[in-house]
Structures are given as structure tokens and as C-alpha cells.
Amino acid sequence: MTRLRLKAVGWIGGAAIVCAGFIGLGNWQVHRLGWKLRLIADVNSRVHAPPVAAPGPGAWQSIGAGHGQYLHVRVQGTYLNADETLVHGASRLGYGFWLLTPLRTRRGFIVLVNRGYLPASLPLSRKFASLNRPKGTVSVTGLLRLSEPHGGFLRPNRPEKQLWYSRDVGAIAASKGLPAGDVAPYFIDADAGPPAQWPRGGLTVIHFPNHHLGYAITWYLLALGTVAGAVIAVRDTG
């Protein structure tokens, strides 16, 4: 076998390996695309479905494992208004606070309810919120959300100063002295209430970036480019 032929074989072999790798990455992105589309369809079906009873202690293990996100739920109970918490956050209405209030349910457990958004510009927002505290038994519907531990980007939660940058259910409950075994490992984003009332509910943002098709096309084009490059190299070698 001549030296030129060996070189051509080397080009073909190397290109085949690289091309196979690019095709494998493209196939993986196609698989991810199917998974993402199923996830989006599943979440949309949960969000727009009639509310179901909020998961009780028997289902908390699966919730803690990450299941049930955005399930449309309902719960009845009494707000523990003295233990409300303001959490820094942004909504489509601007930067401000989320008002989280524990609710002791009729079923005996406690769940944190994100009653909604309060603008940072609202004078004396904590006092203003206290003027709108529901009393007695209430019925709440909303979306089940998973706990957000630790804090925001470069802004850790500081329980000792009641500075919160994420809705960390466990840490917030502990800071308020709520019995750990009675507190659900999730919180509920309350549905929208009267439009002129603060806090403003119904502002949950549901967005799943889906760039997998573009990534798959890119990998397949790179595979095609590798084949074209190998053909040119072999031709020039000859």
C-alpha cells in the first residue's frame, strides 16, 4: 500500500470516527427534544386541569424527589399570618417581594402559600400586607412549586436577618419555628385574585427553553461537513 493510499485511509478513518460522534450527539439532541416536548405537554395539562387536593404527608416523599411540579391544587385551612415572610423576587410587574404565608390545612399539615407579588415601591409593604390578611377558613387554589433551597444567584438566604432571596420552604419554616414534620416540602403559588388587590397572585412564569432542534441540526451539519472535508482531503491526496 503506497504512502498516499495510507494517508487517504487515515483521513477516511478519522473522518468516520468524528462523523459518528457528531451523529451520536445529534441523535441525543433529538432524544432530548422528544423529552422536552413531552415535559411541556405534561406541564400544560397540569396547569390547565381542574385543581386537585394538595398532596398530603403520604405523597411528600415523591414531591421531595422532584415530582408534581406545577400541579394545579386546592387546599383549605387557616393562614398563620403572624409567620408571613417576604422573599425578594422579580415578576412581570417588576422587582419586589413574594409574600409567603403558612396555611394550617384542615387535614392537619402546614403548607407555605405564595400569596403573590408586592412591588418594592409600595410604601411600608409589610404593614400594607398585614392590612390584607385573610382571617378564618380560606380556600386556596394554585400551582404546586418545588422548594428553592439556599438562595438566589450570589445572594444566599440569611435567615438570622430574615433576608430571603429564594423560596426555601425548609429554611423559612425553621426560621418561624414551625414543626418540621408537619410542613409540606413544597409551596403553592396562589392563583390570581381581584386585579386591584395586593399581593397579586397568578404570576407564575412557566418557561422551558427548547433549543434541542437547533442543536441537533448543528451536530448533523458538522457531521456532513466532516464527510465533505474528508472527501476533499482524499481527493487532494490522490
Secondary structure, 3 states (H helix, E strand, C coil): CCHHHHHHHHHHHHHHHHHHHHHHHHHHHHHHHHHHHHHHHHHHHHHCCCCEECCCHHHHHHHHCCCCCCCEEEEEEEECHHHCEEEEEEECCEEEEEEEEEEEECCCCEEEEEEEEEECCCCCHHHHHHCCCCCCEEEEEEEEEECCCCEECCEECEHHHCEECCCCHHHHHHHCCCCHHHEEEEEEEECCCCCCCCCECCCCCCCCCCCHHHHHHHHHHHHHHHHHHHHHHHHHHC
